[in-house]
Amino acid sequence: MFCVIKSAAQKVPSAPMLPLVISVKQKLGLVWSSGALWKEQRTFASTTLRKFGFGKRCLQTQIMEEVDCLMEKLEKFGSKPFDIQDTLNASVSNVICSFLFGKRFEYEDSTFKRLITLLHNLFTTTNVSSPVVIFPVLRFLPMFKVTTIRKIVNDIYEFIKEKIEEHRQNFDESNINDFIDAFLLEQTKKVENSTFTDEQLIITIKEFFAAGTETTSTTLRWALLFLIHHPDWQTKLQRDIDEVIGQGHPTMEHKDQLPSVEAFTLEVQRLANVTPHAAPHAPTEDFYYKGYFIPKGTFMIISLDSVMNDPNIFPEPHKFNPERFLNDRGVCGGEQKDKLLPFSAGRRVCLGESLAKMELFLFLTRFLQKFRIKPENPDCVPPLEGTLGLTNFPKSYNLILLKR
């Protein structure tokens, strides 16, 4: 694996010492748990995801319904410049909300809008590369906004608790509609020392909600920005989509017929590198890595930049070149595609990978069908510069969507 250890000399601090998990109970959820709890909860989550359609093409109907709601909303902006961030966040979030809570929210729902804002603030305020991660004593300095992060996380938890209580009051074990219902059903089994606790449920939902909203939405915002910077590719993709689909609804059956769309998406994922740091790891035993002694329990952050920008894998890594993923026959694949790791790798690979891939294809294809994406000012195109928080997100920018 082409990852490097970015920080490997620090024992894992207790949860309250890390702003990343400032209000998370230690060793709960899926990201920060390990051992038997992680195995049981990971298996349950994976099984439940598949039960509700993850990895199955039947899920595309639900996604396309949300995409159509988004397109209807975007058409109301006419040809006026606007920042798509909030609207796009809400639309993408509704997909994961349907799975978690069994419902979508209206874009103008005040509670939902506040939740989306809180989530975005959490991702932009928290930085896994912050010195406070390495030197926890710095958490007392106001510049690191630990109090702000704690408040954001607590507010998100309160929203989740309300939804869990609503489900508990209306629970019917013969009618399991979403992830919360499935979890509550496990709680009815009354197993001794069960890992299916309310705290585990709250933290798992927060992790799913955060990952299922921010990462996909941010990738799509990067994609729109790259389309603005590369109008030749925008023209090519729209021509290919018109020939294969026309103005009909895109489906996952069309994906293999549109290798240019997949190649473009892969290059966006590579260059934008939305999650440059994989989930934190800690070895269970002492070991050596390239001559370095890594003690048991060491807090490690794996840098995926070492893969995404490796010139031995991706020649001219800083050049935007989707054609690197297309072979001589125009088919998307090959070694470079196989070695791309936007969802990390190994046993802790992103559980929502199949959903994210489906969303990226269906959202992006519909965007290109419906609109020509233009900058607010052709003489001052927004920069392709990211800001690193929990994710690498583009600076705020306005765009114009001209209906085709």
C-alpha positions in Angstrom: 0.0 0.0 0.0 1.3 3.4 -0.9 0.3 5.2 2.2 2.7 6.9 4.6 2.5 7.4 8.4 2.0 11.0 9.0 2.0 11.0 12.8 3.4 8.0 14.6 4.8 9.1 17.9 1.8 9.9 19.9 -0.1 7.5 22.2 -3.9 7.5 21.5 -5.3 10.3 23.8 -8.6 9.9 25.5 -11.6 11.1 23.4 -12.1 14.4 25.3 -8.5 15.4 24.3 -9.1 15.2 20.6 -11.2 18.0 19.0 -12.1 15.4 16.3 -14.1 13.4 18.9 -14.5 16.1 21.5 -18.0 14.9 22.4 -17.8 11.3 21.3 -17.7 8.6 23.9 -14.4 6.7 23.7 -14.4 3.6 21.5 -18.0 3.9 20.2 -19.3 4.3 16.7 -17.5 2.8 13.8 -14.7 5.2 13.1 -13.2 5.2 16.6 -14.2 1.7 17.9 -12.1 -1.5 17.6 -12.0 -5.1 18.6 -15.2 -7.1 19.2 -17.5 -4.1 19.3 -16.2 -2.8 16.0 -16.6 -6.2 14.4 -20.1 -6.7 15.6 -21.3 -3.2 14.7 -19.4 -3.1 11.3 -21.1 -6.4 10.4 -24.5 -5.1 11.5 -24.1 -1.9 9.6 -22.9 -3.6 6.5 -25.8 -6.1 6.6 -28.4 -3.4 7.2 -27.0 -1.2 4.4 -27.4 -4.1 1.9 -30.9 -4.8 3.3 -31.9 -1.3 2.4 -30.4 -1.4 -1.0 -26.8 -0.3 -0.8 -24.8 -1.9 -3.6 -28.1 -2.7 -5.4 -29.4 -0.8 -8.4 -32.9 -0.6 -6.9 -31.5 2.3 -4.8 -31.1 4.4 -7.9 -34.9 5.1 -8.0 -34.7 6.8 -4.6 -31.6 8.8 -5.6 -33.1 9.9 -8.8 -36.2 11.2 -7.0 -34.0 13.4 -4.9 -32.0 14.4 -8.0 -35.2 15.6 -9.7 -36.2 17.6 -6.6 -32.8 19.3 -6.8 -33.1 20.0 -10.5 -36.5 21.6 -9.9 -35.0 23.8 -7.2 -32.0 24.8 -9.3 -34.2 25.8 -12.2 -35.7 28.6 -10.0 -32.4 30.4 -9.9 -32.7 31.1 -13.6 -29.5 32.5 -15.0 -28.6 34.3 -11.8 -25.2 33.5 -10.1 -25.5 31.7 -6.8 -23.5 29.5 -4.3 -24.8 26.0 -4.7 -23.3 24.7 -1.5 -26.3 24.7 0.9 -28.8 23.5 -1.7 -26.5 20.7 -2.8 -25.7 19.7 0.8 -29.4 19.4 1.6 -30.1 17.3 -1.5 -27.3 14.8 -1.0 -28.1 14.7 2.7 -31.7 13.7 2.0 -30.4 10.4 0.4 -28.7 9.3 3.6 -31.5 10.7 5.8 -34.0 8.4 4.0 -31.9 5.5 5.0 -31.2 6.6 8.6 -34.5 8.3 9.5 -36.9 6.8 7.0 -37.7 10.3 5.5 -36.4 13.2 3.5 -36.7 16.8 4.5 -37.9 19.8 2.6 -35.0 22.1 1.6 -36.7 25.0 3.5 -37.2 23.0 6.7 -35.7 25.3 9.3 -34.5 22.4 11.6 -32.9 20.6 8.6 -31.2 23.7 7.3 -29.7 24.3 10.7 -28.5 20.7 10.9 -26.8 21.0 7.5 -25.2 24.2 8.5 -23.9 22.7 11.8 -22.5 19.7 9.9 -20.7 21.9 7.4 -19.3 24.1 10.2 -18.0 20.9 12.0 -16.2 19.8 8.8 -14.7 23.3 8.2 -13.8 24.0 11.8 -12.1 20.7 12.6 -8.8 19.9 11.1 -7.2 16.5 11.5 -3.8 18.1 10.8 -4.2 20.6 13.6 -1.3 20.8 16.1 -3.8 20.1 18.9 -4.2 16.6 17.6 -0.5 16.0 18.2 -0.2 18.3 21.3 -3.6 17.9 23.2 -2.6 20.5 25.8 -3.2 23.1 23.1 -6.9 22.5 23.3 -7.1 25.2 26.0 -6.1 27.9 23.5 -9.1 29.7 22.0 -7.6 29.7 18.5 -8.3 26.0 18.2 -12.1 26.5 18.8 -12.5 23.3 20.8 -15.5 24.8 22.7 -17.1 25.7 19.4 -16.6 22.1 18.1 -18.0 20.7 21.3 -21.2 22.8 20.9 -21.7 21.8 17.3 -21.3 18.1 18.0 -23.7 18.3 21.0 -26.3 20.1 18.9 -26.1 17.4 16.2 -26.5 14.8 18.9 -29.6 16.5 20.2 -31.2 16.3 16.8 -30.3 12.6 16.5 -31.7 11.9 20.0 -35.0 13.4 19.0 -35.3 11.2 15.9 -34.4 8.1 17.9 -37.1 8.9 20.5 -39.7 9.4 17.7 -38.8 6.0 16.3 -39.0 4.4 19.8 -42.5 5.8 20.4 -43.7 4.4 17.0 -41.6 1.3 16.9 -43.2 -1.8 15.3 -40.9 -4.8 15.0 -42.9 -6.1 12.0 -42.4 -2.9 10.1 -38.6 -2.0 9.9 -38.2 1.0 7.6 -34.8 2.4 8.3 -31.5 2.1 10.2 -32.8 3.3 13.5 -35.7 0.8 13.4 -33.2 -2.0 12.6 -31.0 -1.0 15.5 -34.0 -0.8 17.9 -35.0 -4.3 16.8 -31.6 -5.5 17.9 -32.1 -3.9 21.3 -35.2 -5.9 21.9 -33.1 -9.1 22.0 -31.9 -8.2 25.5 -28.4 -9.8 25.0 -26.1 -9.5 28.0 -23.4 -6.9 27.5 -24.9 -6.0 24.2 -23.1 -3.4 22.1 -26.4 -2.1 20.8 -26.7 0.8 23.2 -28.3 4.2 22.7 -24.8 5.8 22.8 -23.6 3.5 20.1 -26.6 4.3 17.9 -26.3 8.1 18.3 -22.6 8.1 17.4 -23.1 5.7 14.4 -25.9 7.8 13.0 -23.7 10.9 13.4 -20.9 9.2 11.5 -23.2 8.0 8.7 -24.9 11.3 8.4 -21.7 13.3 8.3 -19.9 11.0 5.8 -23.0 10.5 3.7 -23.6 14.2 3.4 -20.4 16.2 3.3 -18.0 14.0 1.3 -20.3 13.4 -1.6 -21.6 16.9 -1.7 -18.0 18.3 -1.6 -16.9 16.0 -4.4 -19.8 17.2 -6.6 -18.9 20.9 -5.8 -15.3 20.1 -6.9 -16.7 18.4 -10.1 -18.8 21.5 -11.0 -15.7 23.6 -10.4 -13.6 21.4 -12.7 -16.3 21.7 -15.3 -16.0 25.4 -15.2 -12.2 25.3 -15.6 -12.4 22.7 -18.4 -15.3 23.7 -20.7 -13.9 21.3 -23.3 -14.5 18.4 -21.0 -18.0 19.8 -20.2 -18.8 19.8 -23.9 -17.4 16.3 -24.4 -19.4 14.9 -21.5 -22.6 16.5 -22.6 -22.2 15.2 -26.1 -21.6 11.7 -24.9 -24.6 11.9 -22.5 -26.8 13.2 -25.3 -25.9 10.4 -27.6 -26.4 7.6 -25.0 -29.3 8.9 -22.9 -30.7 12.0 -24.5 -32.9 13.8 -21.9 -34.2 10.5 -20.4 -33.4 9.6 -16.8 -29.9 8.3 -16.3 -29.6 4.9 -14.7 -26.7 2.8 -13.5 -27.1 0.7 -16.6 -25.8 3.7 -18.6 -22.6 3.9 -16.6 -20.6 1.4 -18.7 -21.8 3.2 -21.8 -20.4 6.5 -20.5 -16.7 5.8 -19.7 -15.9 9.5 -20.1 -18.2 10.4 -17.2 -16.5 7.9 -15.0 -13.0 8.9 -16.0 -13.9 12.6 -15.3 -15.2 11.6 -11.9 -12.2 9.6 -11.0 -9.8 12.4 -12.0 -11.9 14.8 -9.8 -11.7 12.5 -6.9 -7.9 12.1 -7.4 -7.1 15.8 -7.7 -9.6 17.1 -5.2 -8.7 14.3 -2.8 -11.7 15.2 -0.5 -10.5 12.9 2.3 -6.7 13.2 2.2 -6.4 11.5 5.6 -7.8 8.0 6.1 -9.6 7.1 9.3 -7.2 7.0 12.3 -5.6 3.7 13.1 -3.7 2.3 16.1 -1.7 -0.9 16.0 -2.6 -3.6 18.5 1.0 -4.8 18.8 4.4 -3.2 18.6 5.9 -3.3 15.1 8.6 -1.8 12.8 7.8 0.1 9.6 10.7 1.0 7.3 13.1 1.1 10.2 10.7 3.1 12.5 9.5 1.5 15.8 5.8 2.0 16.2 4.6 1.1 19.7 1.3 -0.5 20.4 -1.5 2.0 20.7 0.2 4.7 18.6 -2.2 7.2 17.0 -1.6 7.1 13.3 -3.0 9.2 10.5 -2.6 7.7 7.0 -2.0 10.2 4.2 -3.8 9.2 1.0 -1.9 12.0 -0.8 1.0 9.6 -1.1 -1.2 7.6 -3.5 -3.2 10.3 -5.3 -0.1 12.3 -6.2 2.4 9.5 -6.8 4.1 10.2 -10.1 5.0 6.5 -10.4 1.3 5.7 -10.6 -0.1 8.9 -12.1 2.3 10.6 -14.4 2.2 14.4 -14.2 0.0 14.1 -11.0 -0.9 17.8 -10.8 -2.3 17.9 -14.3 -6.0 17.4 -14.8 -6.2 14.5 -17.2 -9.3 12.2 -17.1 -7.9 10.4 -20.2 -5.4 8.7 -17.9 -8.2 6.4 -16.9 -9.2 5.5 -20.5 -7.5 2.9 -22.5 -7.0 2.9 -26.3 -10.5 1.5 -26.8 -12.0 4.3 -24.7 -12.8 1.9 -21.8 -12.4 3.2 -18.3 -10.2 0.9 -16.2 -6.7 -0.3 -15.8 -4.0 0.0 -13.2 -4.5 3.6 -12.4 -8.2 3.1 -11.6 -7.4 0.1 -9.5 -4.8 2.1 -7.4 -7.0 5.1 -6.8 -8.1 5.1 -3.2 -10.8 7.9 -2.7 -12.6 5.6 -0.2 -9.5 4.4 1.6 -8.8 0.7 1.6 -8.6 -2.4 3.9 -11.0 -3.6 6.5 -12.0 0.0 7.4 -12.8 1.1 3.8 -15.8 3.5 3.6 -19.0 1.6 4.1 -20.9 4.0 1.9 -18.6 3.5 -1.2 -21.3 1.9 -3.3 -23.8 4.6 -2.5 -21.4 7.4 -3.1 -20.4 6.0 -6.5 -24.1 5.8 -7.5 -24.8 9.3 -6.3 -21.8 10.8 -8.1 -22.8 9.3 -11.4 -26.5 10.0 -11.2 -26.2 13.6 -9.8 -23.4 14.6 -12.2 -25.0 13.1 -15.3 -28.3 14.9 -14.6 -26.5 18.2 -14.0 -24.8 17.9 -17.4 -28.1 16.9 -19.1 -30.0 19.9 -17.7 -27.5 22.7 -17.5 -24.4 24.4 -19.0 -22.2 25.3 -16.0 -20.7 28.7 -16.2 -18.6 30.9 -13.9 -20.1 34.1 -12.4 -17.3 36.1 -14.1 -15.5 34.5 -17.1 -12.6 36.8 -16.5 -12.2 35.7 -12.9 -12.8 32.0 -12.6 -12.9 30.7 -9.0 -9.6 29.1 -8.0 -9.0 25.3 -7.9 -7.7 25.7 -4.3 -8.9 23.6 -1.4 -9.2 24.4 2.3 -8.4 21.5 4.6 -10.8 20.8 7.5 -12.1 17.3 8.1 -12.3 17.2 4.3 -10.6 19.1 1.5 -13.3 21.5 0.3 -13.2 24.2 -2.4 -13.4 27.8 -1.5 -16.9 29.3 -1.8 -17.8 30.3 -5.3 -20.8 31.3 -7.3 -21.8 29.7 -10.6 -24.4 30.2 -13.3 -26.6 27.3 -14.5 -27.9 27.9 -18.0 -30.7 25.6 -18.9 -30.0 23.5 -22.0 
